[in-house]
Amino acid sequence: SDWFCWATRLQTMADLSLLFPFYFFKLTCFFKSSLVKRCQKLDALFNLKDLPRGPAAAPRKKAPQFMLDLFNAVSVSDGTMKSQKEILEGNIVRSFEDKEQFHFFNLSSFGKEERMIKAEFRWFRKKQKFYLGNVPTVQVDLYEVLDSRVKPWRGNLINSRLVPLYTQGWEVFNVTQIASKWIRNSHENNGILVVTTFPSGNWMDSVVPSSKQNAELTDTNAFLVIFSDDGRSAASNQSYLGKMVGVSAPEPHHIRSRRRRASSGFLPDGRPQSCQRVPLFVDFDEIGWSGWIISPRGYNAHHCKGSCPFPLGGGLRATNHATVRSIMHALKLYSDEVGAPCCVPDRLQSISLLYFDDEENVVLKQYDDMVALSCGCH
């Protein structure tokens, strides 16, 4: 009988070993599916469904220096805002690099829900190498390019100004009117022609050499920069965050275990900890976004954890409604219909993201209510 029992056990173990790869595959698919669903919810939050994914689609070029400077001007390194005041006009800044032979900008990635506030043409003025006499300035005119890709054909004058001749630097022209026209009617977008007129009356077109096409982005490329607002107020962003309850990027097992030991949510005597703010770091590399997000590489969103015990103390930042609700719950006046107050964020902060869109244009966008500044019982 002993021999029969051992044979039965061995057969059972063999059967389980055959089934193990199948169940392991199913379990792996489950976790992958769960991660995909979580990333889809994150996509819904950021409204970035069409952006490139992963290193294979990551742009090889660098972001324009002025966009990096703009990000650093409004944010600290983790993306949190330096000030709650309105630093930028709107909440989105898109930089479109020039393409093709003329200064042409593909505006197809401009969102239909966005409202343009201002558009700027940023053109790098190079220092004149040859001395042209006592002439401190030259005139620079911007013209709309009409429907001719063989030879630049000047259309309507967009903007004009005198610029220094013997120094170099960025010139910024307001082109809001023509950019609005191009967004309404994309077929009329043939680009911008820059014409430099010298005091002698001679003029020179600024035409982008054909060899520049598909070349690496440099710090002296021309850009069209659009400031816009997508109308997503704090309230609308909050509705997206509502879908994110219980959703977070998966952590490596050793990190989860260490955090679980470090903060179990209970005091040494077994009582649950009161409502408080605890760290929650979002690593864009872990969720597969590091290929197209330029800055920050991640940020501390924080989250709220703990109980709201009766009676609610002053340190729990409870609202009057939460206080009344806590009393009703403690007295069980309505059985289980009235739950205890919950520990939730009561002050939130915005962050900025600098990233490549699906056309590989660099975008700076502010997202409301992304960091929990404090927690309370509500």
Residue pairs with C-beta under 8 A, 6 or more apart in sequence:
31 250
35 250
38 247
38 248
38 249
38 250
38 287
39 287
39 288
41 243
41 244
41 247
42 244
42 247
42 287
43 49
44 240
44 243
45 237
45 240
45 241
45 243
45 244
46 353
46 367
47 230
47 232
48 355
50 357
50 358
51 292
51 355
51 356
51 357
51 358
52 58
52 59
52 291
52 292
52 356
52 358
53 288
53 291
53 292
54 288
54 291
55 291
56 291
57 291
57 292
58 291
58 292
58 356
59 292
59 356
59 360
60 216
61 216
61 217
61 360
62 217
63 294
63 354
63 356
63 362
64 95
64 97
64 217
64 219
64 221
64 223
64 362
65 219
66 95
66 122
66 170
66 223
67 93
67 95
67 354
67 362
67 364
68 294
68 295
68 354
70 93
70 364
71 294
71 295
71 352
71 354
71 364
73 82
73 87
74 81
74 82
74 83
74 87
74 88
74 352
74 364
74 366
75 81
75 82
75 296
75 351
75 352
76 82
77 295
77 296
78 296
78 298
78 299
78 300
78 351
79 295
79 296
79 299
79 351
79 352
79 353
80 299
80 349
80 350
80 351
80 371
81 87
81 349
81 350
81 351
81 352
81 366
84 349
84 350
88 227
88 364
88 366
89 117
89 118
89 227
90 115
90 117
90 227
90 228
90 229
91 229
91 230
91 232
91 365
91 366
91 368
92 111
92 114
92 226
92 227
92 228
92 229
92 230
92 363
92 364
92 365
92 366
93 225
93 226
93 227
93 228
93 363
93 364
93 365
94 109
94 110
94 225
94 226
94 228
94 357
94 361
94 362
94 363
95 223
95 224
95 225
95 361
95 362
95 363
96 105
96 106
96 107
96 223
96 224
96 225
96 226
96 359
96 361
97 105
97 217
97 221
97 222
97 223
97 361
98 104
98 105
98 191
98 208
98 221
98 222
98 223
98 224
99 105
99 106
99 213
100 149
100 191
100 208
100 213
101 149
101 207
101 208
101 210
101 213
102 145
102 149
102 152
102 190
102 191
102 192
102 193
102 207
102 208
103 121
103 123
103 191
103 192
103 193
103 194
103 206
103 208
103 222
104 145
104 189
104 190
104 191
104 192
105 182
105 189
105 191
105 224
106 359
107 179
107 182
107 183
107 186
107 189
107 224
107 226
108 186
108 359
109 357
109 358
109 359
109 361
110 116
110 183
110 226
110 228
111 228
111 230
113 230
113 231
114 228
114 229
114 230
114 231
115 228
115 229
115 230
115 231
116 176
116 179
116 180
116 183
116 226
116 227
116 228
117 227
117 228
117 229
118 174
118 176
118 226
118 227
119 174
119 175
119 176
119 178
119 179
119 180
119 224
119 225
119 226
119 227
120 172
120 173
120 174
120 175
120 224
120 225
120 226
120 227
121 142
121 158
121 159
121 172
121 173
121 175
121 192
121 222
121 223
121 224
121 225
122 170
122 171
122 172
122 222
122 223
122 224
122 225
123 140
123 170
123 171
123 173
123 194
123 206
123 222
124 168
124 169
124 170
124 171
124 219
124 220
124 221
124 222
125 140
125 163
125 164
125 167
125 168
125 169
125 170
125 171
126 168
126 220
127 166
127 167
127 168
128 165
128 166
132 165
132 198
135 165
135 198
135 199
136 164
136 165
136 166
137 162
137 163
137 164
137 165
138 162
138 163
138 165
138 196
138 197
138 198
138 199
139 160
139 161
139 162
139 163
139 196
139 197
140 160
140 161
140 162
140 163
140 171
140 194
140 195
140 196
140 197
141 157
141 159
141 160
141 194
141 195
141 196
141 197
142 157
142 158
142 159
142 160
142 173
142 175
142 192
142 193
142 194
142 195
143 154
143 155
143 156
143 157
143 158
143 192
143 193
143 194
143 195
144 154
144 155
144 156
144 158
144 178
144 190
144 192
144 193
145 152
145 153
145 154
145 155
145 190
145 191
145 192
145 193
146 153
146 154
146 155
146 190
147 153
147 190
148 190
149 190
152 193
152 205
152 207
154 193
154 195
155 190
156 178
158 173
158 175
158 177
158 178
158 192
159 173
159 174
159 175
161 171
161 173
163 171
175 192
175 224
178 192
179 224
179 226
181 188
182 188
182 189
192 222
193 205
193 206
193 207
194 205
194 206
194 222
195 203
195 204
195 205
195 206
196 203
196 204
196 206
197 203
198 204
208 222
232 368
233 368
234 348
234 368
234 369
237 367
237 368
237 369
238 368
238 369
241 369
248 280
248 282
249 282
249 283
249 286
249 287
250 286
251 259
251 286
263 278
263 305
265 272
265 273
265 305
265 306
266 272
266 273
267 273
272 306
272 307
272 309
273 305
273 306
273 307
274 306
274 307
274 308
274 309
274 313
274 315
274 316
275 304
275 305
275 306
275 307
275 308
275 316
275 317
275 343
275 375
275 376
275 377
276 304
276 305
276 306
276 343
276 375
277 302
277 303
277 304
277 305
277 345
277 372
277 373
277 374
277 375
278 302
278 303
278 304
278 305
279 300
279 302
280 300
280 301
280 302
280 303
281 298
281 299
281 300
281 301
282 298
282 299
282 300
282 301
283 297
283 298
284 290
284 293
284 296
284 297
284 298
285 297
285 298
290 297
292 355
292 356
293 353
293 354
293 355
294 354
294 355
294 356
294 362
295 353
295 354
296 351
296 353
299 351
299 370
299 371
300 371
301 370
301 371
301 372
302 345
302 371
302 372
302 373
303 345
303 372
304 343
304 344
304 345
304 372
304 375
305 343
305 375
306 343
306 375
307 340
307 343
308 316
308 318
308 322
308 326
308 340
308 341
308 342
308 343
308 377
310 326
310 327
310 329
310 330
310 340
311 326
311 327
311 330
312 318
312 322
312 323
312 326
312 341
312 377
316 376
316 377
317 346
317 374
317 375
317 376
317 377
318 326
318 341
318 376
318 377
318 378
319 376
319 377
319 378
321 378
322 341
322 376
322 377
322 378
325 338
325 339
325 340
325 341
326 340
326 341
326 377
328 334
328 338
329 338
329 339
329 340
329 341
341 377
341 378
342 377
342 378
343 375
343 376
343 377
344 375
344 376
344 378
345 372
345 373
345 374
345 375
346 374
346 375
346 376
346 378
347 372
347 373
347 374
348 368
348 369
348 370
348 371
348 372
348 373
349 369
349 370
349 371
349 373
350 366
350 367
350 368
350 369
350 370
350 371
351 366
351 367
351 370
351 371
352 364
352 365
352 366
352 367
353 364
353 365
353 367
354 362
354 363
354 364
355 362
355 363
355 365
356 362
356 363
357 363
